[in-house]
């Protein structure tokens, strides 16, 4: 049995589908989840990683855990997993732990806890995800407009379905114990190029407007902690060489090249119509 936390999210939903398709027993965990949210045969458990004391039912019978960075007590989460019999954990972390450790202390704490847990572990550090473009969904649907800062700075955003497939490969295939991988897309794209790719998928042009850093900061601070806002803007505007680099790790785990942003836009065009 594999427990997938964040099972209704961009990565978790696909991971549940991949594992179920491979006939792997799955428990899907999210704060708000019902049987209607998961494929037939998947056990859905509503639980909150911010409350480790309530995770026993979610982890019962599992031998592996896909863990998101959520809540403030990674040691409590991992203790609950061990008590339930979990032997292996795959953590979805952030590339920022390596490139911006001061800004990404929270996922860094999770990585440290996983490494010291006594469980077999693998860490997947995701770069920026293509699904971040869903933030444009309303403005593109209603006005065919997209806005972002740093219009011409390119980063190799990764398709969340590829992150899910990499996690499935580690959870259900070669376990890669003690390994840390960085997952990126196959090439850098700029915000302007990503808006154009969505327009191409729609068959209609999308007008792009470049925000100032201050405008972006104000909007992001409404739903993100300030250190994460600062770290994210630093990556988007002044990426390090490591943040610009295309990592070979996704292809190594997937056995194929990771998908392009344009392919992600084609597959998700309905969200922008």
Secondary structure, DSSP 4 states (H G I P E B T S, - for coil): -EEEESTTSTTHHHHHHHHHHTT--EEEEESS--GGGS-TTPEEEE--TT-GGG-HHHHTT-SEEEEES-SS-HHHHHHHHHHTT--EEEEEEETHHHH-TTTTHHHHHHHHHHHTSSSEEEEEEE--BGGGGGGGHHHHHHHSEEEEESTT--B--B-HHHHHHHHHHHHHS---TTEEEEE--SS-B-HHHHHHHHHHHHTS--EEEEEPHHHHHHHHTTTS-HHHHHHHHHHHHS--HHHHSPPSHHHHHHSSPPPPHHHHHHHTGGGG-
